[in-house]
Amino acid sequence: PAVMLRCAVCGTFFKRRRLWSETCSKRCSATLRWQRTPPESDEAARKRLGRFVRVDGEHWIWTGRVNRRPGYGQTWLRGRTRTAHTAMFEIHIGPVPDDKQIDHTCRVRACVNPKHMEPVTQRVNILRGVAPPAENARKTVCSKGHPFSEANTYRNPRGHRICRLCRNASSGAAHKRARLRERDIGEMARDPAEGDRT
């Protein structure tokens, strides 16, 4: 008969696959191995991660694994995959507060120099960047040149700024187009022969 055991990690019951099985899956086995591994000291982590750093002037360039899309370095620290700049900040300065992110003040994604990093909120991090939300937040005039003043700015339910002058002109033009369509439909209904020709 199959022996039912309780997984040492997640607590679910499973059928014993091998005589020495303690876990229900490969994922739980990896977690158990990690839990039994003694924690790495900050000094050992500095030494290990220092092998992947090339000093280039004031920048510490990460030469290890890099995410292809965003271009940030990646490494393993304290049981999980982390961005290299966050890992370097944690081992040199200290933990990142829960409500903060690490912002590169030098704007070099491969740089892992802790002096070039600052813990900030996600909003501040986004607004300091060069992505479209940051670019739009820095604009002082709309696409037609009207100023984003208190009186001329409408915020929609999603929080986006909209120029009141442009919005009023757009809704007025749409209303005018709708009235023209109604009139054209009315004329076509009166004279069906003309409606066929078009």
N, C-alpha and C positions, 0 to 999 in steps of 0.2 A: 504493500500500500504506500501511496505517496505521502510524504510527511509535509504538513503545512507549517511554515515558519513565519514569523513576523519580521519584516524588513527593519534592519538596524537604523535606517535613515528616515524613511517616510512612514513607517509603521503599518503598511498594508500587509496582508497575508499573501503568501505565494507558495507555490510548490517548489520544493528543493530541487534544483537542477544538478548541483554537484554536492559532494559530501561536505565541502567547506563553505558553501554559499551562506552569506550573511545578508545579502541585499536582493531586491526583486528585479533590478535592471542595471544596465551598464552605467546609466546616469547616477543612480544611487551608489554604485561601486566607486565611481570617480569622486563623488562627494565624500564618501567615507574615507577614501585615501587622502583627500585633502584635509579632512578634519583631523586625521591622525598624524599629519606632517607637522613638525614643530614650526612655529611662526618664524619668519625671516626677520632679523633685526634690521633697523634702519641703516646701520653701517654696512651690513652685508648687501642690502638692496642698493645702496649708493655705489658700492664696488661693482656689483653685477650690472647695473644700468649704466655706469660710467664707461663701460666698454663700447657702448653704442652712441657715444657723444663725441663730436668733433668740434673743438673750439675755433670759431671763426670771428675774430675781433671780440665784440661784446656778446655775440650770439653763441649759444651752445646748440649746434645743429644735430638733430636726431638722425642717426644712420641706420637704425634698426628697421623693423617692420613698419610700413606706412599704409594707412587706409588710402586706397586709390582715389576715391571720390572726394572726400573733404581734404585729404592731404595731411592729416594729423598722424603722428607716430602712435603706435600701439605697443603695450607691454603687459606683463602679468605681474600683479602686485597684491599681496594679501588675499590670495584665493580667487581673484577675478581679473578679467581683462579690463584694462584702463587705458585712457589716452596717456601718452608718454609725458606730456606736460603736467597733467594732473598728478601722476605718480611722482614725478620729480618734485613738485610743489609739496606733496605730502611727506616725502622723506627728508626734505631739506628745511621746510618751514613748519609744517603741521597739517592737521586734517582740514579739509574744506568744509565750511559750515553747510548744513543740510539745505538751506534755502539759497545757496550761492553757487555760481559757476566760476571757473577760472577764465579770465580774459587775458589774451596776449596784448600787452600794451605796445609791443614792438611791431605787431601785425605780421610777424613771420611765423607761419604755421609749424614749421619744422623746429623752431627754437624751443628749447626746454630749460632755459636759464630761469631759475625761480625769481630772480630780480626783475624779470620782464613780465611777471604775472601778478594779477590782482583778483581776489575773490569779489565778484559783483553779482547782482541779481540778473536773471535772464533778460529782463527788459533792458537794463543798462548795457549788457553784453551785445544784444541785437542792435541797439541804437548807436553803439560805437562802431559798428561794422560798416560794410559797403554793400550789403544786400539791399534789394528793393525796399523793404520796410524802413530801413535806416535812411536811405536816400529820400523817400517820400516824407519822412518825419522832419527832415531838415529843410524841406521846401517852404518858402515864405509866400509864394504866389502859385495860382493854379496854372493849368496848361494854356489858358487864354490871357494870362498876365494879371488877373485880379488878385489883390492881396488877401492872404488868409488872416483877416482880422477877426476880432470877437463878433462883430456885427455881421460879417460876410461869411462866416463859417458855420456849416451845419454838420453835426456828427450823426451818422446813421446808427441803427441799433447795433451794428458790429463794431462801432467806434471809429470808422473811417471818416476823414475830413472831406467835405464836399463844398465847393464854392456855391453860395446861394444865388449869385447872379447867373452863373452858368446853368444851375439846376432850374431856375425859373425860366430862363430862355429856352432850355431844352423841353421843359414840360409845356411851355406856351407853343413851341413849334410842333410838338407832338399833337397837341389839341387842335391846332390849325390843320395839320395833315389829316387827322381823323374826320374833321368837319368836311374837308375837301372830298374824302372818300365817300362819305355819306351822300354828299350832293351828287357825285358822279354815279353812284349806285342808283340814286333816285332818278336821274336823267335816263340811265340805261333801262330802267323799268318802264318809263313812259314810252320810249321808242325802241322796241326790240330789234328792229332792222339795223339800227346803228350799232347796237351791242354786238351783233354777229360779225360786222365788218372789222372790228378791232381785234 
